[in-house]
């Protein structure tokens, strides 16, 4: 299976660079994984797609204002992006500068905040220690910028502090938003609860690696970055009860799919606080999730591959025209839906519209 099997053309004008006027004003494309049929809806139609006994699982991670702009002691500009908090003072970060700072270097930021470079790993990430008043999360909250994705080619604004964050964000630690959840407001969540939908939460702290492209031509050769995932005992119990009763487990976002599917032991979801590097692409056999709410993803990305796997009927259908790789029915259905979305003027990526998929059985 080739990376190029997951390519599609997208006009730059359809990349959403600003959020919708209101969270629930997005459009929603519903795709049936068994038939490939799709329907153009509004996000406010989501309750009609859910059953009263569905279990909706959300990711309650909170995005850190993880980008800092400062200078080296020599005066050169430097940009720091926190990839992961290690404790209240130390972090694993990406650093951008005209010349890579050596261990022991001091970097200066606003409000008297100083950063000491402790080490540089073989993977290109640095370990740094911050000095200043307050803990690292508090410092980031005071002087940090929201880490908007590279394709949102503008500086972050005050509005992004609210809108690049879900209304149920609770646990600080992500450097990218679980974007499928950005469409919910409190009123819609209450409407779902009122119709009998159960809501449970996991935490997966999305890392900067989520934007790393797949460079291997053969998809199977790609290795995914590791991210911390927390599945509370209460959520594991809710998922197992739903599955035992034949109720659907509906994931809000690919992060929830990865968290749940990587937490199965002996046929049951177990509580855990660990790391996952699970890479889901066509051919994967899902064990937990029955339906998926997600945004539209970049061409040839691991997130698009997961969505294609979700619609996969495990039927080899021959190669996509012009490709030497083996395509699957689900991939063809998803790419056809993406083409439909392009033609219908849907907005793509983090601040864009949403898609609802029911997995083929």
Short mmCIF file of the C-alpha atoms (twelve columns), coordinates in Angstrom:
data_MODEL
# 
_entry.id   MODEL 
# 
loop_
_atom_site.group_PDB 
_atom_site.id 
_atom_site.type_symbol 
_atom_site.label_atom_id 
_atom_site.label_alt_id 
_atom_site.label_comp_id 
_atom_site.label_asym_id 
_atom_site.label_seq_id 
_atom_site.Cartn_x 
_atom_site.Cartn_y 
_atom_site.Cartn_z 
_atom_site.pdbx_PDB_model_num 
ATOM 1   C CA . UNK A 1   0.000   0.000  0.000   1 
ATOM 2   C CA . UNK A 2   1.543   3.279  -1.126  1 
ATOM 3   C CA . UNK A 3   1.436   6.738  0.402   1 
ATOM 4   C CA . UNK A 4   0.278   8.053  -2.983  1 
ATOM 5   C CA . UNK A 5   -2.901  5.941  -2.715  1 
ATOM 6   C CA . UNK A 6   -4.101  8.535  -0.190  1 
ATOM 7   C CA . UNK A 7   -3.526  11.649 -2.292  1 
ATOM 8   C CA . UNK A 8   -6.251  14.076 -3.342  1 
ATOM 9   C CA . UNK A 9   -6.263  17.594 -4.805  1 
ATOM 10  C CA . UNK A 10  -7.418  20.434 -2.580  1 
ATOM 11  C CA . UNK A 11  -7.667  24.096 -3.627  1 
ATOM 12  C CA . UNK A 12  -5.797  26.285 -1.121  1 
ATOM 13  C CA . UNK A 13  -8.895  28.459 -0.849  1 
ATOM 14  C CA . UNK A 14  -10.726 25.617 0.940   1 
ATOM 15  C CA . UNK A 15  -8.268  25.436 3.852   1 
ATOM 16  C CA . UNK A 16  -10.109 27.002 6.796   1 
ATOM 17  C CA . UNK A 17  -7.887  29.702 8.251   1 
ATOM 18  C CA . UNK A 18  -10.508 31.015 10.669  1 
ATOM 19  C CA . UNK A 19  -13.122 29.161 12.737  1 
ATOM 20  C CA . UNK A 20  -16.787 29.316 11.795  1 
ATOM 21  C CA . UNK A 21  -18.763 32.200 13.311  1 
ATOM 22  C CA . UNK A 22  -20.182 29.760 15.889  1 
ATOM 23  C CA . UNK A 23  -18.934 26.299 16.811  1 
ATOM 24  C CA . UNK A 24  -22.006 24.410 15.579  1 
ATOM 25  C CA . UNK A 25  -22.289 26.304 12.273  1 
ATOM 26  C CA . UNK A 26  -20.001 23.862 10.483  1 
ATOM 27  C CA . UNK A 27  -21.208 21.532 7.770   1 
ATOM 28  C CA . UNK A 28  -21.320 17.754 8.259   1 
ATOM 29  C CA . UNK A 29  -20.797 15.090 5.597   1 
ATOM 30  C CA . UNK A 30  -22.247 11.715 6.623   1 
ATOM 31  C CA . UNK A 31  -20.668 8.650  4.983   1 
ATOM 32  C CA . UNK A 32  -21.996 5.095  5.241   1 
ATOM 33  C CA . UNK A 33  -18.978 2.802  5.279   1 
ATOM 34  C CA . UNK A 34  -20.976 -0.144 3.957   1 
ATOM 35  C CA . UNK A 35  -22.500 1.536  0.892   1 
ATOM 36  C CA . UNK A 36  -20.268 4.540  0.269   1 
ATOM 37  C CA . UNK A 37  -23.387 6.745  0.202   1 
ATOM 38  C CA . UNK A 38  -22.939 10.261 1.593   1 
ATOM 39  C CA . UNK A 39  -25.289 13.028 2.704   1 
ATOM 40  C CA . UNK A 40  -24.698 16.770 3.053   1 
ATOM 41  C CA . UNK A 41  -25.868 17.948 6.481   1 
ATOM 42  C CA . UNK A 42  -25.221 20.629 9.097   1 
ATOM 43  C CA . UNK A 43  -23.395 19.861 12.332  1 
ATOM 44  C CA . UNK A 44  -26.607 20.586 14.215  1 
ATOM 45  C CA . UNK A 45  -28.020 17.469 12.487  1 
ATOM 46  C CA . UNK A 46  -25.647 15.258 14.497  1 
ATOM 47  C CA . UNK A 47  -28.284 14.292 17.115  1 
ATOM 48  C CA . UNK A 48  -30.355 12.707 14.337  1 
ATOM 49  C CA . UNK A 49  -27.377 10.487 13.428  1 
ATOM 50  C CA . UNK A 50  -26.932 9.253  16.993  1 
ATOM 51  C CA . UNK A 51  -29.052 6.662  18.783  1 
ATOM 52  C CA . UNK A 52  -30.418 7.235  22.286  1 
ATOM 53  C CA . UNK A 53  -28.200 4.486  23.714  1 
ATOM 54  C CA . UNK A 54  -24.966 5.454  21.918  1 
ATOM 55  C CA . UNK A 55  -21.796 5.999  23.929  1 
ATOM 56  C CA . UNK A 56  -20.017 9.145  22.743  1 
ATOM 57  C CA . UNK A 57  -16.333 9.250  23.737  1 
ATOM 58  C CA . UNK A 58  -14.522 12.602 23.750  1 
ATOM 59  C CA . UNK A 59  -10.900 13.656 24.278  1 
ATOM 60  C CA . UNK A 60  -10.668 16.170 27.134  1 
ATOM 61  C CA . UNK A 61  -7.043  17.204 26.567  1 
ATOM 62  C CA . UNK A 62  -6.370  20.931 26.783  1 
ATOM 63  C CA . UNK A 63  -4.126  22.701 24.275  1 
ATOM 64  C CA . UNK A 64  -1.207  24.570 25.811  1 
ATOM 65  C CA . UNK A 65  -0.228  28.017 24.487  1 
ATOM 66  C CA . UNK A 66  2.934   26.135 23.595  1 
ATOM 67  C CA . UNK A 67  4.759   28.509 21.215  1 
ATOM 68  C CA . UNK A 68  7.234   30.992 22.700  1 
ATOM 69  C CA . UNK A 69  9.044   33.721 20.754  1 
ATOM 70  C CA . UNK A 70  12.329  35.029 22.139  1 
ATOM 71  C CA . UNK A 71  16.031  35.538 21.530  1 
ATOM 72  C CA . UNK A 72  19.390  33.942 22.205  1 
ATOM 73  C CA . UNK A 73  21.909  35.792 24.358  1 
ATOM 74  C CA . UNK A 74  23.673  36.760 21.116  1 
ATOM 75  C CA . UNK A 75  20.495  38.486 19.966  1 
ATOM 76  C CA . UNK A 76  19.413  35.969 17.347  1 
ATOM 77  C CA . UNK A 77  15.699  35.192 17.213  1 
ATOM 78  C CA . UNK A 78  14.466  31.838 18.450  1 
ATOM 79  C CA . UNK A 79  11.099  30.081 18.425  1 
ATOM 80  C CA . UNK A 80  10.316  27.362 20.959  1 
ATOM 81  C CA . UNK A 81  7.450   24.890 20.634  1 
ATOM 82  C CA . UNK A 82  6.721   22.723 23.654  1 
ATOM 83  C CA . UNK A 83  6.095   19.158 22.514  1 
ATOM 84  C CA . UNK A 84  5.633   17.621 25.953  1 
ATOM 85  C CA . UNK A 85  5.713   18.687 29.583  1 
ATOM 86  C CA . UNK A 86  8.187   16.632 31.611  1 
ATOM 87  C CA . UNK A 87  7.452   18.279 34.964  1 
ATOM 88  C CA . UNK A 88  6.615   21.743 36.314  1 
ATOM 89  C CA . UNK A 89  9.892   23.169 34.972  1 
ATOM 90  C CA . UNK A 90  11.209  20.933 32.219  1 
ATOM 91  C CA . UNK A 91  9.866   20.245 28.745  1 
ATOM 92  C CA . UNK A 92  10.668  18.452 25.517  1 
ATOM 93  C CA . UNK A 93  10.622  21.069 22.775  1 
ATOM 94  C CA . UNK A 94  11.342  21.933 19.175  1 
ATOM 95  C CA . UNK A 95  13.641  24.910 18.667  1 
ATOM 96  C CA . UNK A 96  13.963  27.068 15.568  1 
ATOM 97  C CA . UNK A 97  16.961  29.361 15.306  1 
ATOM 98  C CA . UNK A 98  19.502  30.423 12.691  1 
ATOM 99  C CA . UNK A 99  22.034  28.259 14.552  1 
ATOM 100 C CA . UNK A 100 21.127  25.395 16.857  1 
ATOM 101 C CA . UNK A 101 21.752  26.386 20.483  1 
ATOM 102 C CA . UNK A 102 24.242  24.208 22.334  1 
ATOM 103 C CA . UNK A 103 23.522  22.569 25.707  1 
ATOM 104 C CA . UNK A 104 23.968  25.166 28.429  1 
ATOM 105 C CA . UNK A 105 22.742  28.008 26.208  1 
ATOM 106 C CA . UNK A 106 20.334  30.529 27.700  1 
ATOM 107 C CA . UNK A 107 17.297  31.780 25.788  1 
ATOM 108 C CA . UNK A 108 15.358  34.863 26.866  1 
ATOM 109 C CA . UNK A 109 11.615  35.471 26.566  1 
ATOM 110 C CA . UNK A 110 9.104   38.107 27.669  1 
ATOM 111 C CA . UNK A 111 8.427   38.959 31.322  1 
ATOM 112 C CA . UNK A 112 11.861  37.861 32.472  1 
ATOM 113 C CA . UNK A 113 11.370  34.228 31.491  1 
ATOM 114 C CA . UNK A 114 14.631  32.415 30.760  1 
ATOM 115 C CA . UNK A 115 15.135  28.959 29.264  1 
ATOM 116 C CA . UNK A 116 18.261  26.853 29.668  1 
ATOM 117 C CA . UNK A 117 18.978  24.233 27.020  1 
ATOM 118 C CA . UNK A 118 19.810  20.985 28.833  1 
ATOM 119 C CA . UNK A 119 20.359  18.572 25.948  1 
ATOM 120 C CA . UNK A 120 19.509  17.706 22.362  1 
ATOM 121 C CA . UNK A 121 18.257  14.227 21.470  1 
ATOM 122 C CA . UNK A 122 19.040  12.166 18.391  1 
ATOM 123 C CA . UNK A 123 15.474  12.831 17.221  1 
ATOM 124 C CA . UNK A 124 16.136  16.576 17.024  1 
ATOM 125 C CA . UNK A 125 14.063  17.491 20.091  1 
ATOM 126 C CA . UNK A 126 15.604  19.466 22.949  1 
ATOM 127 C CA . UNK A 127 15.133  19.161 26.679  1 
ATOM 128 C CA . UNK A 128 14.939  22.564 28.331  1 
ATOM 129 C CA . UNK A 129 14.329  24.027 31.779  1 
ATOM 130 C CA . UNK A 130 12.398  27.246 32.390  1 
ATOM 131 C CA . UNK A 131 13.148  29.809 35.083  1 
ATOM 132 C CA . UNK A 132 10.598  32.407 36.126  1 
ATOM 133 C CA . UNK A 133 7.650   32.977 38.384  1 
ATOM 134 C CA . UNK A 134 5.148   30.118 38.360  1 
ATOM 135 C CA . UNK A 135 5.039   26.606 36.948  1 
ATOM 136 C CA . UNK A 136 5.658   25.822 33.302  1 
ATOM 137 C CA . UNK A 137 1.921   25.613 32.428  1 
ATOM 138 C CA . UNK A 138 1.370   28.945 34.201  1 
ATOM 139 C CA . UNK A 139 4.249   30.553 32.319  1 
ATOM 140 C CA . UNK A 140 2.935   29.291 28.994  1 
ATOM 141 C CA . UNK A 141 -0.504  30.617 29.849  1 
ATOM 142 C CA . UNK A 142 0.981   34.082 30.505  1 
ATOM 143 C CA . UNK A 143 3.306   34.521 27.530  1 
ATOM 144 C CA . UNK A 144 2.688   31.623 25.145  1 
ATOM 145 C CA . UNK A 145 1.013   31.679 21.736  1 
ATOM 146 C CA . UNK A 146 -1.504  29.093 20.575  1 
ATOM 147 C CA . UNK A 147 0.302   26.545 18.357  1 
ATOM 148 C CA . UNK A 148 -1.834  26.825 15.236  1 
ATOM 149 C CA . UNK A 149 -1.078  24.198 12.565  1 
ATOM 150 C CA . UNK A 150 1.361   25.139 9.773   1 
ATOM 151 C CA . UNK A 151 -1.395  25.324 7.156   1 
ATOM 152 C CA . UNK A 152 -3.145  28.124 9.076   1 
ATOM 153 C CA . UNK A 153 -0.662  30.625 7.707   1 
ATOM 154 C CA . UNK A 154 -1.315  33.529 10.049  1 
ATOM 155 C CA . UNK A 155 -0.300  34.645 13.516  1 
ATOM 156 C CA . UNK A 156 -2.465  33.439 16.357  1 
ATOM 157 C CA . UNK A 157 -5.124  35.858 17.627  1 
ATOM 158 C CA . UNK A 158 -6.955  36.337 20.915  1 
ATOM 159 C CA . UNK A 159 -9.928  34.406 19.513  1 
ATOM 160 C CA . UNK A 160 -7.758  31.288 19.063  1 
ATOM 161 C CA . UNK A 161 -7.327  30.989 22.829  1 
ATOM 162 C CA . UNK A 162 -11.011 30.055 22.952  1 
ATOM 163 C CA . UNK A 163 -11.762 28.497 19.573  1 
ATOM 164 C CA . UNK A 164 -8.654  26.280 19.179  1 
ATOM 165 C CA . UNK A 165 -9.861  24.540 22.327  1 
ATOM 166 C CA . UNK A 166 -12.866 22.283 22.957  1 
ATOM 167 C CA . UNK A 167 -15.521 23.476 25.405  1 
ATOM 168 C CA . UNK A 168 -14.783 20.390 27.524  1 
ATOM 169 C CA . UNK A 169 -10.975 20.747 27.563  1 
ATOM 170 C CA . UNK A 170 -9.757  19.856 31.057  1 
ATOM 171 C CA . UNK A 171 -6.278  18.276 31.162  1 
ATOM 172 C CA . UNK A 172 -3.414  20.549 29.937  1 
ATOM 173 C CA . UNK A 173 -0.837  18.814 27.775  1 
ATOM 174 C CA . UNK A 174 -1.646  18.956 24.044  1 
ATOM 175 C CA . UNK A 175 0.123   21.070 21.437  1 
ATOM 176 C CA . UNK A 176 -2.590  20.489 18.832  1 
ATOM 177 C CA . UNK A 177 -6.345  20.393 19.285  1 
ATOM 178 C CA . UNK A 178 -8.478  17.250 18.940  1 
ATOM 179 C CA . UNK A 179 -10.277 19.123 16.190  1 
ATOM 180 C CA . UNK A 180 -13.422 17.002 15.802  1 
ATOM 181 C CA . UNK A 181 -14.465 18.263 19.221  1 
ATOM 182 C CA . UNK A 182 -14.208 21.936 18.241  1 
ATOM 183 C CA . UNK A 183 -17.724 21.798 16.711  1 
ATOM 184 C CA . UNK A 184 -19.514 21.118 20.012  1 
ATOM 185 C CA . UNK A 185 -20.949 23.755 22.290  1 
ATOM 186 C CA . UNK A 186 -22.525 23.161 25.685  1 
ATOM 187 C CA . UNK A 187 -26.059 23.413 24.319  1 
ATOM 188 C CA . UNK A 188 -25.492 20.637 21.778  1 
ATOM 189 C CA . UNK A 189 -23.851 18.390 24.362  1 
ATOM 190 C CA . UNK A 190 -26.826 18.914 26.682  1 
ATOM 191 C CA . UNK A 191 -29.179 18.119 23.812  1 
ATOM 192 C CA . UNK A 192 -27.375 14.805 23.242  1 
ATOM 193 C CA . UNK A 193 -27.539 13.937 26.946  1 
ATOM 194 C CA . UNK A 194 -31.248 14.740 26.971  1 
ATOM 195 C CA . UNK A 195 -31.897 12.252 24.161  1 
ATOM 196 C CA . UNK A 196 -30.094 9.498  26.093  1 
ATOM 197 C CA . UNK A 197 -26.585 9.607  24.615  1 
ATOM 198 C CA . UNK A 198 -23.979 8.670  27.228  1 
ATOM 199 C CA . UNK A 199 -20.762 10.722 27.183  1 
ATOM 200 C CA . UNK A 200 -17.404 9.515  28.495  1 
ATOM 201 C CA . UNK A 201 -13.886 10.938 28.212  1 
ATOM 202 C CA . UNK A 202 -10.336 9.812  27.551  1 
ATOM 203 C CA . UNK A 203 -7.243  12.012 27.495  1 
ATOM 204 C CA . UNK A 204 -4.758  11.851 24.650  1 
ATOM 205 C CA . UNK A 205 -2.254  14.690 24.624  1 
ATOM 206 C CA . UNK A 206 -1.795  15.425 20.929  1 
ATOM 207 C CA . UNK A 207 1.876   15.983 20.092  1 
ATOM 208 C CA . UNK A 208 3.584   18.058 17.423  1 
ATOM 209 C CA . UNK A 209 4.285   14.835 15.553  1 
ATOM 210 C CA . UNK A 210 0.677   14.809 14.381  1 
ATOM 211 C CA . UNK A 211 1.768   17.223 11.623  1 
ATOM 212 C CA . UNK A 212 4.793   15.190 10.535  1 
ATOM 213 C CA . UNK A 213 4.332   13.950 6.964   1 
ATOM 214 C CA . UNK A 214 4.580   10.312 5.938   1 
ATOM 215 C CA . UNK A 215 7.887   10.143 4.078   1 
ATOM 216 C CA . UNK A 216 8.047   6.399  3.387   1 
ATOM 217 C CA . UNK A 217 6.604   5.369  0.016   1 
ATOM 218 C CA . UNK A 218 5.339   2.115  1.517   1 
ATOM 219 C CA . UNK A 219 2.836   2.985  4.262   1 
ATOM 220 C CA . UNK A 220 3.873   -0.053 6.303   1 
ATOM 221 C CA . UNK A 221 7.375   1.435  6.706   1 
ATOM 222 C CA . UNK A 222 6.122   4.543  8.526   1 
ATOM 223 C CA . UNK A 223 6.544   4.803  12.290  1 
ATOM 224 C CA . UNK A 224 4.163   7.002  14.242  1 
ATOM 225 C CA . UNK A 225 5.219   9.325  17.065  1 
ATOM 226 C CA . UNK A 226 4.349   8.397  20.653  1 
ATOM 227 C CA . UNK A 227 1.674   10.235 22.627  1 
ATOM 228 C CA . UNK A 228 0.439   9.939  26.192  1 
ATOM 229 C CA . UNK A 229 -3.009  8.394  26.574  1 
ATOM 230 C CA . UNK A 230 -5.119  8.104  29.723  1 
ATOM 231 C CA . UNK A 231 -8.214  5.897  29.799  1 
ATOM 232 C CA . UNK A 232 -9.962  6.267  33.182  1 
ATOM 233 C CA . UNK A 233 -11.472 3.173  34.777  1 
ATOM 234 C CA . UNK A 234 -14.945 4.738  34.514  1 
ATOM 235 C CA . UNK A 235 -14.564 5.188  30.748  1 
ATOM 236 C CA . UNK A 236 -13.250 1.664  30.258  1 
ATOM 237 C CA . UNK A 237 -16.262 0.350  32.183  1 
ATOM 238 C CA . UNK A 238 -18.666 2.453  30.093  1 
ATOM 239 C CA . UNK A 239 -17.154 1.191  26.849  1 
ATOM 240 C CA . UNK A 240 -17.241 -2.442 27.942  1 
ATOM 241 C CA . UNK A 241 -20.857 -2.130 29.102  1 
ATOM 242 C CA . UNK A 242 -21.881 -0.574 25.802  1 
ATOM 243 C CA . UNK A 243 -20.162 -3.264 23.758  1 
ATOM 244 C CA . UNK A 244 -21.641 -6.063 25.876  1 
ATOM 245 C CA . UNK A 245 -25.123 -4.595 25.325  1 
ATOM 246 C CA . UNK A 246 -24.630 -4.209 21.572  1 
ATOM 247 C CA . UNK A 247 -24.649 -0.403 21.796  1 
ATOM 248 C CA . UNK A 248 -22.505 1.725  19.499  1 
ATOM 249 C CA . UNK A 249 -19.260 3.336  20.627  1 
ATOM 250 C CA . UNK A 250 -18.916 6.647  18.791  1 
ATOM 251 C CA . UNK A 251 -15.486 8.301  18.795  1 
ATOM 252 C CA . UNK A 252 -15.151 12.082 18.580  1 
ATOM 253 C CA . UNK A 253 -11.925 12.269 16.609  1 
ATOM 254 C CA . UNK A 254 -9.085  10.043 15.505  1 
ATOM 255 C CA . UNK A 255 -7.340  10.569 18.859  1 
ATOM 256 C CA . UNK A 256 -10.212 8.781  20.623  1 
ATOM 257 C CA . UNK A 257 -10.024 5.921  18.107  1 
ATOM 258 C CA . UNK A 258 -6.298  5.521  18.754  1 
ATOM 259 C CA . UNK A 259 -6.732  5.743  22.524  1 
ATOM 260 C CA . UNK A 260 -9.467  3.088  22.692  1 
ATOM 261 C CA . UNK A 261 -8.072  0.709  20.092  1 
ATOM 262 C CA . UNK A 262 -4.667  0.725  21.803  1 
ATOM 263 C CA . UNK A 263 -6.233  -0.037 25.191  1 
ATOM 264 C CA . UNK A 264 -7.705  -3.475 24.421  1 
ATOM 265 C CA . UNK A 265 -6.534  -6.465 26.438  1 
ATOM 266 C CA . UNK A 266 -8.279  -9.814 26.259  1 
ATOM 267 C CA . UNK A 267 -11.101 -8.365 24.198  1 
ATOM 268 C CA . UNK A 268 -11.911 -5.601 26.732  1 
ATOM 269 C CA . UNK A 269 -10.875 -1.978 27.057  1 
ATOM 270 C CA . UNK A 270 -8.708  -1.506 30.147  1 
ATOM 271 C CA . UNK A 271 -7.873  1.572  32.190  1 
ATOM 272 C CA . UNK A 272 -4.368  2.830  31.451  1 
ATOM 273 C CA . UNK A 273 -1.957  5.731  31.663  1 
ATOM 274 C CA . UNK A 274 0.712   4.968  29.099  1 
ATOM 275 C CA . UNK A 275 2.018   5.915  25.667  1 
ATOM 276 C CA . UNK A 276 0.734   4.778  22.313  1 
ATOM 277 C CA . UNK A 277 2.216   4.804  18.829  1 
ATOM 278 C CA . UNK A 278 -0.568  2.765  17.231  1 
ATOM 279 C CA . UNK A 279 -0.706  3.412  13.474  1 
ATOM 280 C CA . UNK A 280 -4.037  2.516  11.908  1 
ATOM 281 C CA . UNK A 281 -4.304  2.178  8.134   1 
ATOM 282 C CA . UNK A 282 -6.434  0.050  5.766   1 
ATOM 283 C CA . UNK A 283 -6.421  -3.600 6.743   1 
ATOM 284 C CA . UNK A 284 -6.610  -2.858 10.470  1 
ATOM 285 C CA . UNK A 285 -9.366  -4.793 12.266  1 
ATOM 286 C CA . UNK A 286 -11.215 -2.480 14.642  1 
ATOM 287 C CA . UNK A 287 -12.159 -3.912 18.021  1 
ATOM 288 C CA . UNK A 288 -13.975 -1.060 19.787  1 
ATOM 289 C CA . UNK A 289 -15.225 1.894  17.762  1 
ATOM 290 C CA . UNK A 290 -18.382 1.682  15.620  1 
ATOM 291 C CA . UNK A 291 -18.802 5.267  14.381  1 
ATOM 292 C CA . UNK A 292 -16.441 8.202  13.993  1 
ATOM 293 C CA . UNK A 293 -16.852 11.965 13.940  1 
ATOM 294 C CA . UNK A 294 -13.796 13.612 12.418  1 
ATOM 295 C CA . UNK A 295 -12.594 16.595 10.406  1 
ATOM 296 C CA . UNK A 296 -11.191 16.483 6.866   1 
ATOM 297 C CA . UNK A 297 -7.490  15.619 6.885   1 
ATOM 298 C CA . UNK A 298 -4.397  16.402 4.840   1 
ATOM 299 C CA . UNK A 299 -3.585  14.347 1.736   1 
ATOM 300 C CA . UNK A 300 -1.286  11.355 2.417   1 
ATOM 301 C CA . UNK A 301 -1.534  11.887 6.198   1 
ATOM 302 C CA . UNK A 302 -1.763  9.184  8.861   1 
ATOM 303 C CA . UNK A 303 -5.109  10.656 9.951   1 
ATOM 304 C CA . UNK A 304 -6.584  10.225 6.472   1 
ATOM 305 C CA . UNK A 305 -5.264  6.655  6.425   1 
ATOM 306 C CA . UNK A 306 -7.081  5.951  9.692   1 
ATOM 307 C CA . UNK A 307 -10.333 7.306  8.246   1 
ATOM 308 C CA . UNK A 308 -9.895  5.128  5.154   1 
ATOM 309 C CA . UNK A 309 -9.316  2.113  7.382   1 
ATOM 310 C CA . UNK A 310 -12.514 2.939  9.233   1 
ATOM 311 C CA . UNK A 311 -14.537 2.709  6.027   1 
ATOM 312 C CA . UNK A 312 -12.603 -0.344 4.861   1 
ATOM 313 C CA . UNK A 313 -14.653 -3.414 3.933   1 
ATOM 314 C CA . UNK A 314 -11.471 -5.527 3.825   1 
ATOM 315 C CA . UNK A 315 -12.079 -6.224 0.126   1 
ATOM 316 C CA . UNK A 316 -9.169  -5.840 -2.277  1 
ATOM 317 C CA . UNK A 317 -10.538 -4.019 -5.297  1 
ATOM 318 C CA . UNK A 318 -7.431  -3.649 -7.443  1 
ATOM 319 C CA . UNK A 319 -5.196  -0.638 -7.740  1 
ATOM 320 C CA . UNK A 320 -6.334  2.948  -7.912  1 
ATOM 321 C CA . UNK A 321 -5.843  4.211  -11.431 1 
ATOM 322 C CA . UNK A 322 -2.250  5.346  -11.869 1 
ATOM 323 C CA . UNK A 323 -1.067  3.575  -8.718  1 
ATOM 324 C CA . UNK A 324 0.947   0.400  -8.312  1 
ATOM 325 C CA . UNK A 325 -0.326  -0.160 -4.784  1 
ATOM 326 C CA . UNK A 326 -3.331  -2.151 -3.598  1 
ATOM 327 C CA . UNK A 327 -6.334  0.023  -2.798  1 
ATOM 328 C CA . UNK A 328 -9.229  -0.974 -0.574  1 
ATOM 329 C CA . UNK A 329 -12.900 -0.265 -1.010  1 
ATOM 330 C CA . UNK A 330 -12.914 1.968  2.052   1 
ATOM 331 C CA . UNK A 331 -10.124 4.131  0.689   1 
ATOM 332 C CA . UNK A 332 -12.001 4.571  -2.572  1 
ATOM 333 C CA . UNK A 333 -15.197 5.504  -0.719  1 
ATOM 334 C CA . UNK A 334 -13.458 8.052  1.503   1 
ATOM 335 C CA . UNK A 335 -11.542 9.672  -1.355  1 
ATOM 336 C CA . UNK A 336 -14.763 9.851  -3.355  1 
ATOM 337 C CA . UNK A 337 -16.413 11.561 -0.375  1 
ATOM 338 C CA . UNK A 338 -13.464 13.979 -0.121  1 
ATOM 339 C CA . UNK A 339 -13.815 14.790 -3.814  1 
ATOM 340 C CA . UNK A 340 -17.513 15.444 -3.237  1 
ATOM 341 C CA . UNK A 341 -16.605 17.730 -0.315  1 
ATOM 342 C CA . UNK A 342 -14.169 19.661 -2.509  1 
ATOM 343 C CA . UNK A 343 -16.781 20.094 -5.223  1 
ATOM 344 C CA . UNK A 344 -19.399 21.213 -2.685  1 
ATOM 345 C CA . UNK A 345 -17.109 23.811 -1.136  1 
ATOM 346 C CA . UNK A 346 -16.543 22.232 2.284   1 
ATOM 347 C CA . UNK A 347 -13.880 23.818 4.504   1 
ATOM 348 C CA . UNK A 348 -10.904 21.582 5.336   1 
ATOM 349 C CA . UNK A 349 -8.563  20.800 8.243   1 
ATOM 350 C CA . UNK A 350 -8.533  21.994 11.869  1 
ATOM 351 C CA . UNK A 351 -10.993 24.901 11.634  1 
ATOM 352 C CA . UNK A 352 -12.953 23.238 8.842   1 
ATOM 353 C CA . UNK A 353 -16.089 21.132 8.516   1 
ATOM 354 C CA . UNK A 354 -16.762 17.646 9.868   1 
ATOM 355 C CA . UNK A 355 -17.488 14.146 8.645   1 
ATOM 356 C CA . UNK A 356 -19.460 11.318 10.292  1 
ATOM 357 C CA . UNK A 357 -18.663 7.719  9.351   1 
ATOM 358 C CA . UNK A 358 -20.417 4.512  10.304  1 
ATOM 359 C CA . UNK A 359 -17.996 1.607  10.123  1 
ATOM 360 C CA . UNK A 360 -18.820 -1.199 7.704   1 
ATOM 361 C CA . UNK A 361 -19.293 -4.507 9.464   1 
# 
